[in-house]
Amino acid sequence: MTEPLQMMRAEIGVRDFQRWMGMRRLQDPDHGMHCLLTECFGRDLAPRPFRAIFPRGGSQGCLYGYGSAGADDLREAAGTYADPLQCRIIPPHSIDSKPMPAEWAAGKRLGFEVRVRPIVRLEKDPSRIPSGVQRAFKQGSLRPGKECDAFLWEAIRHPEEGGMERSREQVYTDWLRKQLETRGGATLESATLASFQRTRAVRRLRGTYSEGPDALMRGTLEVTDGLTFAKLLAGGVGRHRAYGYGMLLLRPAGRATAS
């Protein structure tokens, strides 16, 4: 990475965002924010991964994101590309940023919060699906090559009464641990499932939707390789990272709640 990773923060006008989505006939807020950031800042500068936080019933939200552009570059891009309504949704004057460390000390413990979509990709070849779960495919509830909730997949593989031994939190924690192992740079020390819901995701205009898990996880990790961890932050965790998932918000180790 030739330039330091930037963490940006900006305000979100919730009602104006809802109005803009209605004008564009967008139904999924994650898809809507993805489109909004691309239109306001361009593909090269739009922060990804990002996290949009909408307080329940509130009129003001908050946007966080990682990217190569600092506040000055983002404000300049918004001044060039964003229309007046988009500038009310993300006011350019509210955009702030800071550089993130380029290297991290191995062994450093960090608290984190991350919104993830804990899914697994099923085998494309039906013959490679375990025989014990072939029934689910024959009934049409699952399709080869498609995404599946990691917890649902665990339950399908243990259909017998009392066969499901792990909780949703344990399954998602194991999923997150494997994600970190695959990307490298950090190992998971502990994690808890702070909240969970199932949401519909649309990833292109007038496209079909998919339903899946939407989980907020908090915990502690340990940096194993400083340079690789910096790349992990820049890239995010899991799938759907360009749609509001996978951004690691860091905090002191042991801190239990979000600010």
N, C-alpha and C positions, 0 to 999 in steps of 0.2 A: 504494500500500500504506500504510494508515494506521498499522499496527503493524509493528514490526521482525520480520523473519523469524527464527524460532527454530530452532536446530539442537539436536535431542535425542539422547541416548544412553541405552541401558538394557541390562541383562543379559538373556539368554534362557536359561532352563532347558531344554536340548535334550530330555532324556528326558521331562520333563513335557509339553513341546510335542508330542512324538511320541505320548504317551499321549492327550492331548486330541484330536489329529487322528484317532486310532483310534476314540475314542468318538463322534466326529462323522462317521466314515466319509469323511474327507477324504483324498485321495491326493496332491494337489499342495501342497508346502510353501509355495509363493508364494501360492496361493489360501487356504491355511490361515492364513498370517500376515495376509493382507488381512482375513479374517473376524475373527481374534482382535483386531486393532487396533480394528476397528469396534465390536466388542462391549465392549472394555475402556474405550474413550475416547469413543465416539460418532462419527458421521460428521464432525461439524464440527471436532473436536479431533484425530482420528486423523492421525498424520503421513503425508503423501504429497507427494512421493515418499519412499520409505524404502529401506533396504538392510539385509537380515538376513544376517549372516555366521556360518556354522556351521563351526567347525574340524573337519577330518576326524577322526572317532573321539573327539572331545571331548564333554564333558557341558555345557560352558558356551559359549553363543554371544553375539553382540553385535548390537544393533539401533541403527541410525542413522536419523534422519529429519528432514525439514524440515516446518515447519508454523507455525501462528499461536499455538499454545499452548506455554508454558514448562513447566518441571518442576512447579511448584506446581499449575498447572491440570490437568496430566496425572495427578498423584498424587491430586488430589481426585476426578477423574473415575473413576479406577481404584477408589478407595475406595467409590464409589457404585455402579458398574456391574459391575465384574469379580467373578467368583465365586472361591472360594478356590484352585481349581486354576489359574485364569488368573493369579492373583496370585503363584503359584509360578513360572509360566512367565516373567512379566515382573514381578519384585518391585518394588513401588512405591518402596521406599527406594533402588533402584538407578537410578532415573530422574534424569537430570541434563540441563541445557540451557544454552545461551548464545545471546545475540542475535547475528545476523549483521549486517554492515554494510548500511545502507539504500542507500548509494550506493558505487559503485566508480569509481576513477579510470580514465578512458579511456587505453589504452596499457599498462595493468598486465598483466604476464604471470603466469599461474598454472598450476601443475601440477594435474593432476586424475586421478581414477580413477572409472570409471563402468561399471556393469553394464548392458548393453543387449541388446535383441532386434532385431538389424538385419534388418528385413523391409521389403518393398515391397508396396503394394496394387496388384493387377493390375487392368487395365481391366475394367469391367463389361460393355462392349460387345465381343463377340468379334471383330467386324469391324475394330476398332481395334487388335487385336493384330498385331504385325509378322508378315508372311507367313512369314518364316523360322522362326517358332516355333509355327505353327499346329498342327504335328504333335503337340506335347506336349499341347495341349488336346484334340485329337481322340482321343488315347490315354487321356485321363482323368487324367493325372498332375497337371494343373493345371486350376483352374476360374476363370472370369472373376469378378472382384470379391473374390477371396480373398487372404490373405496368402501371401507367398512369401519364402523366404530370399534376401537380396540377392545372395549369392554363387551360389546355385543359379540364380537368374534370369540372372545374368551368363553362367553356363555354358550354359544353354539357348539363349541368344542367340548363342553361338559354338559350335555343334555340330561344326564341322569340326575335323579333327585339327590341333593346333597353333594353333587359333583363340583359345584362352583364354590371354590374355597376362598378366592381372593375378592376383596371389595373393589368398587370402582376406583377409589383412591389408590389402592395398591396397583391395580392394572395400569392406571395412567402414570403413576410414579415410575413403574418399570418401563413404560413406553418412553417417558422423558429421559430416563437414564440411558436408554439405547440411542436416542437421538443425539445426546451429548457425546456418547462414545463414537458414533458414526462421524460426527463433524469434527471431533477432536478439540483439544484445548482446555477441557474442563471435565471433571467427574462430579456426579451428583452425590451430595452428602445426605440430604434429606429433602422431603417435599410433602406438602399437604394440598388437598383439593379445597380451595377457598370457596369456589362456586361452580355450578354446572347447570347448563341448559342445553336443549336441542334447538338448533336454528336451521333455517333454510338459507342456502347459499346460491346466489346467481353470479356467474362469472363473466357473462357477456350480455349485451343488450338483446332483449327478446330471446334469451337463451333459456334452457330448461334449468330447473333448480335441483339441488341435492340437499337432503336433510342429514345433519350430522351433529357430533358433539361439539360443544363450545365450552371450554374449561379454563378457569383461572387458577393457576397454581403458584404457590409461594414456597420458598425453601432456601437451602444453602448449597452452594457448590464450591469446589476447590479448583483453582487454576492449575493446570498441569503443564501448559506450554504457553508462554506469554504472547508470542506472535500469532499462534493459531487461535488463541482466545480472542484476540482483536478481530480476526476474520470471522469468528463465530458471532460476535456482536454485530458486525456489519451485515452478515448474511441472515441471521435469525435462526429460529428453531422450528422444525417441522414443515408441513405444507401450508399453502395459502398465505405465504409470508407477504405477498404484495397486497393483501386484503385485510390487514389489521391484526394478523396473528404472528406469533413468533418473536416479538421484540422483547429482549431481556432488559427489564428495568432493574437497575442495581440498587442495593441498599446495604448498610452495614450488616454483617453476619449476625444472626440472632434476632434481628428486628422482625417482629411478627406481623405487623399490619402495614397496609399501604398508607401513604400520606394523602 
